Amino acid sequence: MSEAGNSGTDQAIQGGAVAYRVLARKYRPANFSELIGQEPMVRTLTNAFATGRIAQAWMLTGVRGVGKTTTARILARALNYRTAEIDQPSVDLSVPGEHCQAIMEGRHVDVIEMDAASHTGIDDIRDIIERVRYAPVSARYKVYIIDEVHMLSTQAFNGLLKTLEEPPPHVKFIFATTEIRKVPITVLSRCQRFDLRRIGAGALVAHLSAIAGKEGIAVDDEALAMIARAAEGSARDSLSILDQAIAHGGGTVDAEAVRAMLGLADRARIVDLFEHVMKGDVAAALAEFRNQYDTGADPAAVLTDLAEFNHLVTRLRFVPTALDDASLSEDERQRGADFARALSVRVLSRTWQMLLKGIPEVQSSNRPVSAAEMVLIRLAHAADLPTLDEALKSLEGAASVPNGAQRSSGTPASSGPVSPGPASSGPASSGPVSSGNGGGASTVAQTRMPATGGAQTMRLVEPEPMPVAFVAPPEPVVETPPVPVKSLADIVALADANRDMAFKVLVKRCVRLVRIEPGRIDVSLTADAPKMLLNDLTAKLRAWTGRNWLVSLSKEEGGQTLAEMESTRRENAFLDAKSDPTVAAILARFPGAKIIDVRIPDAPEADAVEAEMPVEPAADDDET
C-alpha cells in the first residue's frame, strides 16, 4: 500500500502492543502511478480503459517481488472504481473510491483472491464456475484473482477453459504466475498477457532512497547499490533487505553493515583480487582471498562477484554506456574501464568459462575455502598461458626466421606476448623483432602491467599486429599409397592400429557386410547401431586409407557381423570339445567340471580358416 494510504497507520495497536508494519507492506503501491519499472503495462491498460477495450482476463507473469499481486489488486480497484463524480472503470486512481480501500486490503466481497498452490483441484474450480453466475454484491465487476496459477492441475485448467473464454459480463479474471511456461497454451490464448519486468538497479536505488528519506533513515549510496544488486530486480526483496539492514545497523545503514549482513565481499577488494589474478600473482591473490574470507565473505560469493566483475569488464569493451549503471561503485567504474582497455576478449572469455566451472565446485565441496583457492590458482596460472591464436602466431614467427640468422636483440623472435621467467624482477615488455631478410628492424610495443614478486604478467591487447618478414616455403607433400580394405576385418584392423577401440567394437557388433570394392562399401546395420555410424565409417575410412569412400546402407540383410562370426566359431568349438572322447572322460571323472575356454594349437589349415572367417587376432578367448 502506498504511503498516502498508510499515513499514520504504519504502527497499529493490537492488544496494547505496537505492531510494526514492514516496509514492503507499508509502501506497497496503491495505484498505477506508484508502480515502478512497469511503464509499458501501465500505458497499455491506460489506452484500453480510455477506449473501453477491457479484456475479460489478464495473465501477469514475472519474477518474485516485481508486483504481480499488487498489480492485480490495483487492476481490480480500477475495474470497480466509483466516486461521487466518476462511476466507470478508470486508471486514474488519485482520489480514493468507494471500494478502493477494501480491495487493496484484500477484504472486498466481490474481489475473490485464491492461492492456486493450496487450491489446485477441479473441485475448487467447480466452486468458481458455480459462483460466477451470480451478480456482484456491491461492486461493478466480480473479480477473481488467482495467484500462482501454474499450480493448478490439468483437470482444473480444463474445467476453467469454457468459463474463461465466455465469462458472464460481470466477471473478470486476473491470473498471476512466476512459471509462465507451465500454464497451458489454451489458457494463455484466452488472456491478455503482461510480462512484468525486473526493476532496474537505478530505479530500485531511487525508490529505496526515497523510502529511507520518508523513514528518516541515513543510508549511504554504496549500501543502497549493494541492496539493489542483491535484490536482483525485485522491489519486495529490496525493501525486505533494507528493513533488515535498518534493524542490523540500529537505525542507520552503511555499506559495511550491509556487507557483513549479506556475507558479501567488498567490491573494491574484488577488483583487487581480479587484478592479482590477471597478473598471475598467486601469492597476492590467495592472501587477498583469505582476508576477504576472514572478514565474513562466503567463498562462493567471492567467486560469483569475481565472475560479475569479469562480465562487467567484458561488457564495457562493447557497451561503454554500461558505466552509467547506478549499482556500480566508483572504483568499479574507473578500474573496470581500465581493465576493459587492457585485457583481450579472449582472456576475459577464458576467465569467465573457468569461473562458471569453478563456482559449482566450490558450492558442492565440503571444503569450500580450499576449492575456491584452487580455482584462483588455476585462473592465475591460465593468465600467463597464450591463447590458441597467440600460440599459432608464436610458431609462425619462429618458423619465419631461418636457422643461423642473427637477431638485433639477441633473443628469439616471437609474435606472442613475452612474459618474464621466474628469475625476472622487472616489468615485462616485448623486445624488438628483426626481419629475417636483413632489412630494417620493426618493433611492436605491448602494454603490460608489472608483475609483483616475479610472477607472470596479465595478457593484454596488442596495439598492432606483428609483422612477418619471411614466410617459409611449404614442405613438399609426400603422397602415400591408399591402404587396401577388402573386408570388415581390415576395417577392424585399421581401427585397432589407430587405437580407436570404441569404433572397433561398433564395427564388429553392428555392421553386416553386403559387398565391398575399392572406394565403395555396402552394408546393413543391426537394430542397436548408432545413427551416426555410417557417417563415422565414411570419415574414418577416408582418414585411415587416404582415399574417398562411398558408404551406403543396403536393403539386403548382408552376412553375419564379426561378433556373430566369433560367437558361432566359439559355440562350435565348445560343441566339438564336448563331443571329444578325452574331454568327455575328464568331465565324467570330475563332477561339476565345465569347459570355460577352447584353444586349438596352430594347424596347417589355420590360414584358410581365418581367410574364410576373419577374427581379431589379439583376443585371448578366440579359437586359434
C-alpha positions as CSV (number, residue, x, y, z in Angstrom):
1,M,0.0,0.0,0.0
2,S,1.2,3.5,-0.7
3,E,2.5,6.0,1.9
4,A,-0.5,8.1,1.1
5,G,-2.9,5.4,2.0
6,N,-0.9,4.5,5.1
7,S,-0.1,7.7,6.8
8,G,-0.4,7.2,10.5
9,T,-1.1,3.5,10.0
10,D,2.4,2.2,9.9
11,Q,2.0,1.1,13.5
12,A,-1.1,-0.4,14.9
13,I,-2.2,-1.0,18.4
14,Q,-3.0,-4.7,18.9
15,G,-3.8,-5.8,22.5
16,G,-1.8,-2.9,24.0
17,A,1.3,-3.7,21.9
18,V,2.7,-1.8,19.0
19,A,2.8,-4.0,15.8
20,Y,5.4,-2.8,13.3
21,R,4.4,-2.9,9.6
22,V,7.3,-3.9,7.4
23,L,8.4,-1.6,4.7
24,A,7.3,-3.9,1.9
25,R,3.6,-3.6,3.2
26,K,3.8,0.0,4.3
27,Y,4.9,1.3,0.9
28,R,3.0,-1.1,-1.2
29,P,1.8,0.7,-4.4
30,A,-1.9,1.5,-4.3
31,N,-2.3,2.9,-7.9
32,F,-0.7,2.7,-11.3
33,S,1.4,5.9,-10.8
34,E,3.2,4.3,-7.8
35,L,4.3,1.2,-9.8
36,I,8.0,1.4,-10.7
37,G,9.5,-0.1,-13.7
38,Q,6.3,-1.3,-15.4
39,E,5.6,1.6,-17.7
40,P,4.7,-0.5,-20.8
41,M,1.9,-2.3,-19.0
42,V,0.5,0.9,-17.5
43,R,0.5,2.5,-20.9
44,T,-1.4,-0.4,-22.4
45,L,-4.0,-0.5,-19.6
46,T,-4.5,3.3,-19.8
47,N,-5.2,3.2,-23.5
48,A,-7.5,0.1,-23.1
49,F,-9.6,1.8,-20.4
50,A,-9.8,5.0,-22.3
51,T,-11.2,3.3,-25.4
52,G,-13.4,0.9,-23.5
53,R,-11.5,-2.2,-24.8
54,I,-11.3,-4.0,-21.5
55,A,-10.4,-7.7,-21.7
56,Q,-12.2,-10.4,-19.7
57,A,-8.9,-12.0,-18.4
58,W,-5.3,-10.9,-17.8
59,M,-2.2,-13.0,-17.2
60,L,0.5,-11.3,-15.1
61,T,3.9,-13.0,-15.2
62,G,7.3,-12.1,-13.8
63,V,9.9,-13.0,-11.1
64,R,9.1,-12.8,-7.4
65,G,8.6,-9.3,-5.9
66,V,8.0,-7.3,-9.1
67,G,4.4,-6.5,-8.2
68,K,2.2,-9.2,-9.8
69,T,-0.3,-9.5,-6.9
70,T,-0.2,-5.8,-6.2
71,T,-0.9,-5.0,-9.9
72,A,-3.8,-7.5,-9.8
73,R,-5.3,-5.6,-6.8
74,I,-4.8,-2.2,-8.5
75,L,-6.4,-3.6,-11.6
76,A,-9.4,-4.8,-9.6
77,R,-9.6,-1.4,-8.0
78,A,-9.6,0.3,-11.4
79,L,-12.3,-2.0,-12.7
80,N,-14.6,-1.2,-9.8
81,Y,-13.6,2.5,-9.4
82,R,-16.5,4.7,-8.2
83,T,-16.6,8.1,-6.6
84,A,-19.2,10.8,-6.3
85,E,-18.1,12.2,-9.7
86,I,-16.9,9.1,-11.5
87,D,-18.8,5.8,-12.0
88,Q,-16.8,3.9,-14.6
89,P,-13.5,2.0,-14.9
90,S,-10.6,4.3,-14.6
91,V,-6.8,4.1,-14.3
92,D,-6.7,7.5,-12.6
93,L,-7.0,6.5,-9.0
94,S,-5.6,9.6,-7.4
95,V,-8.9,10.1,-5.4
96,P,-9.8,7.0,-3.3
97,G,-13.0,5.5,-4.5
98,E,-15.9,3.7,-2.7
99,H,-14.3,0.2,-2.9
100,C,-10.6,1.1,-3.1
101,Q,-9.5,0.5,0.5
102,A,-11.4,-2.8,0.9
103,I,-9.9,-4.1,-2.4
104,M,-6.3,-3.1,-1.5
105,E,-6.6,-4.7,1.9
106,G,-7.9,-8.0,0.3
107,R,-11.3,-8.0,2.1
108,H,-13.8,-6.9,-0.5
109,V,-16.7,-9.4,-1.0
110,D,-16.6,-9.1,-4.8
111,V,-12.9,-9.4,-5.3
112,I,-12.0,-13.1,-4.6
113,E,-8.3,-13.9,-4.1
114,M,-7.3,-17.5,-4.4
115,D,-3.9,-19.1,-4.0
116,A,-3.6,-21.9,-6.6
117,A,-0.8,-23.5,-4.6
118,S,-3.4,-24.6,-1.9
119,H,-6.4,-24.9,-4.2
120,T,-5.2,-27.0,-7.1
121,G,-8.0,-29.4,-7.8
122,I,-11.0,-29.4,-10.0
123,D,-13.4,-29.1,-7.0
124,D,-12.0,-25.6,-6.4
125,I,-12.6,-24.6,-10.0
126,R,-16.1,-26.0,-9.9
127,D,-16.8,-23.8,-7.0
128,I,-15.7,-20.8,-9.0
129,I,-17.8,-21.9,-12.0
130,E,-20.9,-22.2,-9.8
131,R,-20.4,-18.7,-8.3
132,V,-19.7,-16.8,-11.5
133,R,-23.4,-17.0,-12.4
134,Y,-24.3,-14.6,-9.6
135,A,-24.0,-10.9,-9.9
136,P,-21.6,-8.9,-7.7
137,V,-23.0,-7.8,-4.3
138,S,-21.9,-4.1,-4.4
139,A,-19.1,-3.6,-7.0
140,R,-19.3,-3.2,-10.8
141,Y,-17.4,-6.5,-11.5
142,K,-16.8,-9.7,-9.7
143,V,-13.0,-10.1,-10.0
144,Y,-11.2,-13.4,-9.4
145,I,-7.5,-13.1,-8.6
146,I,-5.7,-16.5,-8.8
147,D,-2.1,-16.3,-7.7
148,E,0.5,-18.9,-8.8
149,V,-2.0,-20.2,-11.4
150,H,0.6,-22.6,-12.8
151,M,0.0,-24.8,-9.7
152,L,-3.5,-25.8,-10.9
153,S,-3.9,-29.4,-12.0
154,T,-4.6,-30.3,-15.6
155,Q,-8.2,-31.1,-14.8
156,A,-8.6,-27.7,-13.1
157,F,-7.3,-25.9,-16.2
158,N,-9.6,-27.8,-18.5
159,G,-12.6,-27.1,-16.3
160,L,-11.8,-23.4,-16.4
161,L,-11.4,-23.1,-20.2
162,K,-15.1,-22.7,-21.1
163,T,-15.9,-20.1,-18.4
164,L,-12.6,-18.3,-19.2
165,E,-13.5,-18.0,-22.9
166,E,-17.1,-16.8,-22.4
167,P,-17.5,-15.5,-18.9
168,P,-20.6,-13.5,-17.8
169,P,-20.2,-9.8,-18.5
170,H,-19.9,-9.0,-14.8
171,V,-16.9,-11.3,-14.2
172,K,-13.2,-10.6,-14.7
173,F,-10.2,-13.0,-14.2
174,I,-6.7,-11.9,-13.2
175,F,-4.0,-14.6,-13.1
176,A,-0.5,-14.3,-11.7
177,T,2.4,-16.7,-12.1
178,T,6.1,-16.9,-11.9
179,E,6.2,-20.0,-14.2
180,I,4.5,-18.9,-17.4
181,R,5.8,-22.0,-19.3
182,K,3.8,-24.3,-17.0
183,V,0.5,-22.6,-18.0
184,P,-1.3,-24.4,-20.9
185,I,-1.3,-22.5,-24.1
186,T,-5.1,-23.0,-24.2
187,V,-5.4,-20.8,-21.1
188,L,-2.8,-18.2,-22.3
189,S,-4.7,-17.8,-25.6
190,R,-7.8,-16.6,-23.7
191,C,-5.9,-14.0,-21.6
192,Q,-4.1,-10.7,-22.3
193,R,-0.6,-11.3,-21.1
194,F,1.6,-8.8,-19.3
195,D,5.3,-9.6,-18.6
196,L,6.3,-7.6,-15.6
197,R,9.9,-6.6,-15.9
198,R,12.7,-6.9,-13.4
199,I,13.2,-3.4,-11.9
200,G,16.4,-1.8,-12.9
201,A,19.1,-1.1,-10.3
202,G,18.9,2.6,-10.8
203,A,15.1,2.6,-10.3
204,L,15.5,0.5,-7.2
205,V,18.2,2.8,-5.7
206,A,16.0,5.8,-6.3
207,H,13.0,4.0,-4.8
208,L,14.9,2.9,-1.7
209,S,16.5,6.4,-1.2
210,A,13.0,8.0,-1.3
211,I,11.7,5.5,1.3
212,A,14.7,5.9,3.5
213,G,14.1,9.7,3.4
214,K,10.5,9.3,4.5
215,E,11.5,7.0,7.3
216,G,14.3,9.4,8.4
217,I,17.0,6.7,8.0
218,A,20.5,7.7,7.0
219,V,21.7,5.4,4.2
220,D,24.8,5.9,2.1
221,D,24.8,5.4,-1.7
222,E,27.1,2.3,-1.7
223,A,24.8,0.5,0.7
224,L,21.8,1.2,-1.5
225,A,23.7,0.0,-4.5
226,M,24.5,-3.3,-2.7
227,I,20.9,-3.8,-1.6
228,A,19.7,-3.1,-5.2
229,R,22.2,-5.6,-6.6
230,A,21.3,-8.3,-4.0
231,A,17.5,-7.8,-4.8
232,E,18.0,-8.8,-8.4
233,G,15.2,-6.7,-9.7
234,S,12.7,-7.4,-7.0
235,A,11.1,-4.4,-5.2
236,R,9.8,-6.5,-2.4
237,D,13.2,-8.2,-1.8
238,S,15.0,-4.8,-1.8
239,L,12.6,-3.4,0.8
240,S,13.0,-6.6,2.9
241,I,16.8,-6.3,2.8
242,L,16.5,-2.6,3.7
243,D,14.3,-3.4,6.6
244,Q,16.8,-6.0,7.8
245,A,19.7,-3.6,7.3
246,I,17.9,-0.9,9.4
247,A,17.5,-3.3,12.2
248,H,21.0,-4.6,11.8
249,G,22.5,-1.1,11.9
250,G,20.3,0.2,14.8
251,G,18.6,2.8,12.7
252,T,21.4,3.7,10.3
253,V,22.6,1.8,7.2
254,D,26.1,1.9,5.9
255,A,28.0,-0.3,3.4
256,E,30.0,-2.2,5.9
257,A,26.9,-3.2,7.9
258,V,25.1,-4.4,4.7
259,R,28.2,-6.3,3.5
260,A,28.5,-8.1,6.9
261,M,24.8,-8.8,7.0
262,L,24.7,-10.3,3.5
263,G,28.1,-12.0,3.6
264,L,29.3,-10.1,0.6
265,A,32.8,-9.1,-0.3
266,D,34.0,-5.6,-0.6
267,R,33.6,-4.6,-4.3
268,A,36.9,-2.7,-4.3
269,R,38.6,-5.8,-2.9
270,I,37.0,-7.9,-5.6
271,V,38.6,-5.6,-8.1
272,D,42.0,-6.0,-6.3
273,L,41.6,-9.8,-6.4
274,F,40.8,-9.6,-10.1
275,E,43.9,-7.6,-10.7
276,H,46.1,-10.1,-8.8
277,V,44.6,-13.0,-10.8
278,M,45.1,-11.3,-14.1
279,K,48.7,-10.5,-13.2
280,G,49.3,-14.2,-12.4
281,D,50.3,-13.2,-8.8
282,V,49.2,-16.4,-7.0
283,A,50.5,-15.4,-3.6
284,A,48.8,-12.0,-3.6
285,A,45.5,-13.5,-4.9
286,L,45.4,-16.1,-2.2
287,A,46.3,-13.6,0.5
288,E,43.5,-11.2,-0.7
289,F,41.0,-14.1,-0.8
290,R,41.9,-15.2,2.8
291,N,41.5,-11.6,4.0
292,Q,38.0,-11.4,2.5
293,Y,37.1,-14.8,3.9
294,D,38.3,-13.8,7.4
295,T,36.0,-10.7,7.3
296,G,33.0,-13.0,6.7
297,A,32.8,-13.3,2.9
298,D,31.4,-16.6,1.6
299,P,33.9,-18.3,-0.8
300,A,31.3,-19.0,-3.5
301,A,30.1,-15.4,-3.2
302,V,33.6,-14.1,-3.7
303,L,34.0,-16.1,-7.0
304,T,30.5,-15.1,-8.1
305,D,31.4,-11.4,-7.6
306,L,34.6,-12.0,-9.4
307,A,32.6,-13.5,-12.3
308,E,30.3,-10.5,-12.3
309,F,33.2,-8.1,-12.4
310,N,34.8,-10.1,-15.3
311,H,31.4,-9.8,-17.1
312,L,31.3,-6.1,-16.4
313,V,34.8,-5.6,-17.9
314,T,33.9,-7.7,-21.0
315,R,30.7,-5.7,-21.4
316,L,32.5,-2.4,-21.1
317,R,34.6,-3.3,-24.2
318,F,31.4,-3.2,-26.3
319,V,28.9,-1.1,-24.3
320,P,30.8,1.9,-22.7
321,T,27.4,3.3,-21.5
322,A,27.2,0.4,-19.0
323,L,29.3,2.7,-16.7
324,D,26.1,4.6,-16.1
325,D,24.6,1.8,-14.0
326,A,23.7,3.2,-10.7
327,S,24.5,0.0,-8.8
328,L,28.2,0.3,-9.7
329,S,30.7,1.8,-7.3
330,E,33.2,4.5,-8.4
331,D,36.0,2.0,-8.1
332,E,34.2,-0.4,-10.4
333,R,33.6,2.3,-12.9
334,Q,37.2,3.6,-13.1
335,R,39.2,0.4,-12.8
336,G,36.7,-1.6,-14.9
337,A,37.2,0.8,-17.8
338,D,41.0,0.5,-17.4
339,F,40.8,-3.3,-17.5
340,A,38.4,-3.2,-20.5
341,R,41.0,-1.2,-22.5
342,A,43.9,-3.5,-21.4
343,L,42.5,-7.1,-21.4
344,S,41.6,-9.0,-24.6
345,V,38.2,-10.6,-25.0
346,R,39.9,-14.0,-25.4
347,V,41.4,-13.8,-21.9
348,L,38.2,-12.5,-20.4
349,S,36.1,-15.2,-22.1
350,R,38.5,-17.9,-20.8
351,T,38.3,-16.5,-17.3
352,W,34.5,-16.5,-17.5
353,Q,34.4,-20.1,-18.5
354,M,36.8,-21.2,-15.7
355,L,34.8,-19.3,-13.1
356,L,31.5,-20.8,-14.3
357,K,33.0,-24.2,-13.8
358,G,34.7,-23.4,-10.6
359,I,31.7,-21.8,-8.7
360,P,29.6,-25.1,-8.7
361,E,32.7,-26.9,-7.5
362,V,33.0,-24.6,-4.5
363,Q,29.3,-24.7,-3.7
364,S,29.3,-28.5,-3.7
365,S,32.6,-29.0,-1.9
366,N,32.8,-29.9,1.8
367,R,35.9,-27.7,1.9
368,P,34.8,-24.6,0.0
369,V,37.8,-22.4,1.0
370,S,40.3,-24.9,-0.4
371,A,38.2,-25.4,-3.5
372,A,38.0,-21.6,-4.1
373,E,41.7,-21.3,-3.6
374,M,42.3,-24.0,-6.2
375,V,40.1,-22.1,-8.7
376,L,42.1,-18.9,-8.1
377,I,45.3,-20.8,-8.6
378,R,44.0,-22.2,-11.9
379,L,42.9,-18.7,-13.0
380,A,46.3,-17.1,-12.1
381,H,48.2,-19.8,-13.9
382,A,46.0,-19.5,-17.0
383,A,46.5,-15.8,-17.1
384,D,50.0,-16.4,-18.4
385,L,49.2,-19.1,-20.9
386,P,48.9,-18.0,-24.5
387,T,45.6,-18.4,-26.2
388,L,45.3,-20.7,-29.2
389,D,45.8,-17.9,-31.8
390,E,48.8,-16.5,-29.8
391,A,50.4,-19.9,-29.8
392,L,49.9,-20.2,-33.5
393,K,51.4,-16.8,-34.1
394,S,54.4,-17.7,-32.0
395,L,55.0,-20.8,-34.0
396,E,54.7,-18.9,-37.3
397,G,57.1,-16.2,-36.0
398,A,59.6,-18.8,-35.0
399,A,59.3,-20.5,-38.4
400,S,59.7,-17.2,-40.3
401,V,63.4,-16.8,-39.0
402,P,65.9,-19.1,-40.8
403,N,68.4,-21.1,-38.8
404,G,71.6,-19.1,-38.0
405,A,70.1,-15.7,-38.6
406,Q,71.2,-13.0,-36.2
407,R,68.7,-11.0,-34.3
408,S,69.3,-7.5,-33.2
409,S,68.1,-8.1,-29.7
410,G,69.9,-11.4,-29.2
411,T,66.7,-13.2,-28.3
412,P,64.4,-15.4,-30.4
413,A,61.7,-13.5,-32.3
414,S,58.1,-14.3,-31.2
415,S,54.8,-12.9,-32.2
416,G,53.2,-13.9,-28.9
417,P,53.4,-11.9,-25.7
418,V,56.6,-12.2,-23.8
419,S,56.4,-13.0,-20.0
420,P,59.2,-12.8,-17.6
421,G,60.5,-16.1,-16.2
422,P,60.7,-16.9,-12.5
423,A,64.0,-15.1,-12.3
424,S,62.7,-11.9,-13.8
425,S,62.5,-9.0,-11.5
426,G,61.4,-6.1,-13.7
427,P,58.3,-5.3,-15.8
428,A,57.8,-7.4,-18.8
429,S,57.9,-5.9,-22.3
430,S,58.3,-7.3,-25.8
431,G,61.6,-6.6,-27.4
432,P,62.3,-5.5,-31.0
433,V,61.8,-8.2,-33.6
434,S,64.2,-8.2,-36.5
435,S,63.2,-9.2,-40.0
436,G,64.8,-12.4,-41.3
437,N,66.0,-10.8,-44.6
438,G,68.4,-8.3,-43.1
439,G,66.1,-5.3,-43.6
440,G,65.4,-2.6,-41.0
441,A,64.0,-3.8,-37.7
442,S,60.4,-3.0,-36.8
443,T,59.1,-3.2,-33.3
444,V,55.8,-3.9,-31.7
445,A,55.2,-2.4,-28.3
446,Q,52.9,-4.3,-26.0
447,T,51.3,-2.6,-23.0
448,R,51.7,-4.6,-19.7
449,M,51.2,-4.2,-16.0
450,P,54.2,-5.1,-13.9
451,A,54.2,-8.3,-12.0
452,T,54.9,-8.4,-8.3
453,G,57.1,-11.0,-6.7
454,G,58.5,-12.2,-10.0
455,A,55.0,-13.5,-11.1
456,Q,53.8,-13.6,-14.6
457,T,52.1,-10.7,-16.3
458,M,48.5,-10.4,-17.4
459,R,47.5,-11.0,-21.1
460,L,46.9,-7.6,-22.7
461,V,45.7,-6.4,-26.1
462,E,48.4,-5.9,-28.8
463,P,48.1,-2.4,-30.3
464,E,49.2,-3.6,-33.8
465,P,49.8,-6.9,-35.4
466,M,53.3,-8.4,-35.5
467,P,54.9,-8.1,-39.0
468,V,56.0,-11.3,-40.6
469,A,59.3,-10.7,-42.6
470,F,59.8,-14.1,-44.1
471,V,57.4,-16.9,-45.0
472,A,59.0,-20.3,-45.1
473,P,58.1,-22.3,-48.3
474,P,55.7,-25.1,-47.7
475,E,57.0,-28.6,-47.1
476,P,56.7,-30.9,-50.1
477,V,53.7,-33.2,-49.7
478,V,54.6,-36.9,-50.0
479,E,51.7,-38.9,-51.2
480,T,51.2,-42.2,-49.5
481,P,49.5,-45.1,-51.4
482,P,46.0,-45.9,-50.3
483,V,45.6,-48.6,-47.7
484,P,43.7,-51.6,-49.2
485,V,40.5,-52.6,-47.5
486,K,38.9,-55.8,-48.6
487,S,36.8,-57.0,-45.6
488,L,35.4,-55.9,-42.3
489,A,38.4,-57.5,-40.7
490,D,40.6,-54.9,-42.5
491,I,38.5,-52.1,-41.1
492,V,38.7,-53.6,-37.6
493,A,42.5,-53.9,-38.1
494,L,42.7,-50.2,-39.1
495,A,40.7,-49.1,-36.0
496,D,43.0,-51.2,-33.9
497,A,46.1,-49.7,-35.5
498,N,44.7,-46.2,-34.9
499,R,43.7,-47.0,-31.3
500,D,40.0,-46.3,-31.8
501,M,38.7,-49.1,-29.6
502,A,35.1,-47.7,-29.4
503,F,34.7,-47.6,-33.2
504,K,36.3,-51.1,-33.4
505,V,33.7,-52.5,-31.1
506,L,30.8,-50.8,-33.0
507,V,32.0,-52.2,-36.4
508,K,32.3,-55.8,-35.0
509,R,29.0,-55.7,-33.3
510,C,26.7,-53.6,-35.6
511,V,27.9,-53.8,-39.3
512,R,26.9,-56.6,-41.7
513,L,28.8,-56.6,-45.0
514,V,26.8,-56.8,-48.2
515,R,29.5,-56.0,-50.8
516,I,32.8,-54.2,-50.9
517,E,35.0,-52.9,-53.7
518,P,37.7,-50.2,-53.9
519,G,36.2,-46.9,-52.8
520,R,32.7,-48.4,-52.2
521,I,31.2,-50.4,-49.4
522,D,27.5,-51.5,-49.0
523,V,26.5,-52.6,-45.5
524,S,23.4,-53.2,-43.4
525,L,23.2,-52.3,-39.7
526,T,21.9,-54.1,-36.6
527,A,18.9,-52.6,-34.8
528,D,21.1,-51.2,-32.0
529,A,23.5,-49.4,-34.3
530,P,24.1,-45.7,-33.6
531,K,22.5,-43.3,-36.1
532,M,25.9,-41.7,-37.0
533,L,27.7,-44.9,-37.6
534,L,27.7,-44.7,-41.4
535,N,29.0,-41.1,-41.3
536,D,31.7,-42.1,-38.9
537,L,32.6,-45.0,-41.0
538,T,32.9,-42.8,-44.1
539,A,35.1,-40.2,-42.3
540,K,37.4,-42.7,-40.6
541,L,37.9,-44.7,-43.8
542,R,38.9,-41.5,-45.6
543,A,41.3,-40.6,-42.9
544,W,42.9,-44.0,-42.5
545,T,43.1,-45.1,-46.1
546,G,43.9,-41.9,-47.9
547,R,41.0,-42.1,-50.3
548,N,37.3,-41.2,-50.5
549,W,34.8,-43.9,-49.8
550,L,31.2,-44.2,-50.6
551,V,29.4,-46.0,-47.7
552,S,25.8,-46.8,-48.4
553,L,23.1,-48.6,-46.4
554,S,21.8,-51.6,-48.3
555,K,18.3,-53.1,-48.1
556,E,19.9,-56.6,-48.3
557,E,20.4,-58.3,-44.9
558,G,24.1,-59.0,-45.5
559,G,26.3,-61.5,-43.8
560,Q,27.0,-62.0,-40.1
561,T,28.7,-59.4,-38.1
562,L,32.2,-60.1,-36.9
563,A,30.9,-60.6,-33.4
564,E,28.4,-63.1,-34.6
565,M,31.0,-65.0,-36.5
566,E,33.2,-65.1,-33.4
567,S,30.3,-66.3,-31.3
568,T,29.4,-69.0,-33.8
569,R,33.0,-70.2,-34.0
570,R,33.2,-70.3,-30.3
571,E,30.0,-72.3,-29.9
572,N,31.1,-74.8,-32.5
573,A,34.4,-75.2,-30.7
574,F,32.7,-75.9,-27.4
575,L,30.4,-78.4,-29.1
576,D,33.4,-80.1,-30.7
577,A,35.2,-80.2,-27.3
578,K,32.3,-81.7,-25.5
579,S,32.0,-84.5,-28.1
580,D,35.7,-85.3,-27.9
581,P,36.1,-88.7,-26.0
582,T,39.0,-87.5,-23.9
583,V,37.2,-84.3,-22.8
584,A,34.0,-86.3,-22.1
585,A,36.0,-88.7,-19.9
586,I,37.6,-85.8,-18.0
587,L,34.1,-84.2,-17.4
588,A,32.7,-87.6,-16.2
589,R,35.7,-88.2,-13.9
590,F,35.3,-84.8,-12.2
591,P,31.7,-84.0,-11.4
592,G,30.9,-80.3,-11.6
593,A,33.7,-79.6,-14.0
594,K,32.9,-77.5,-17.1
595,I,34.6,-76.1,-20.2
596,I,35.4,-72.5,-19.9
597,D,37.7,-72.0,-22.9
598,V,38.8,-73.7,-26.0
599,R,42.3,-73.2,-27.6
600,I,43.5,-75.1,-30.6
601,P,47.2,-75.3,-31.4
602,D,48.3,-73.8,-34.7
603,A,47.2,-76.0,-37.6
604,P,48.2,-76.0,-41.2
605,E,44.7,-75.1,-42.2
606,A,44.6,-72.1,-39.8
607,D,45.3,-69.6,-42.6
608,A,42.5,-70.9,-44.7
609,V,40.0,-70.8,-41.8
610,E,41.0,-67.2,-41.0
611,A,40.6,-66.2,-44.6
612,E,37.0,-67.5,-44.5
613,M,36.1,-66.2,-41.1
614,P,38.3,-63.3,-40.0
615,V,38.5,-62.6,-36.3
616,E,40.5,-60.4,-34.1
617,P,44.0,-62.0,-33.7
618,A,44.8,-60.5,-30.3
619,A,41.7,-61.8,-28.4
620,D,42.6,-64.4,-25.8
621,D,39.2,-66.1,-25.9
622,D,39.1,-66.7,-29.6
623,E,39.8,-70.0,-31.2
624,T,43.2,-70.1,-32.9
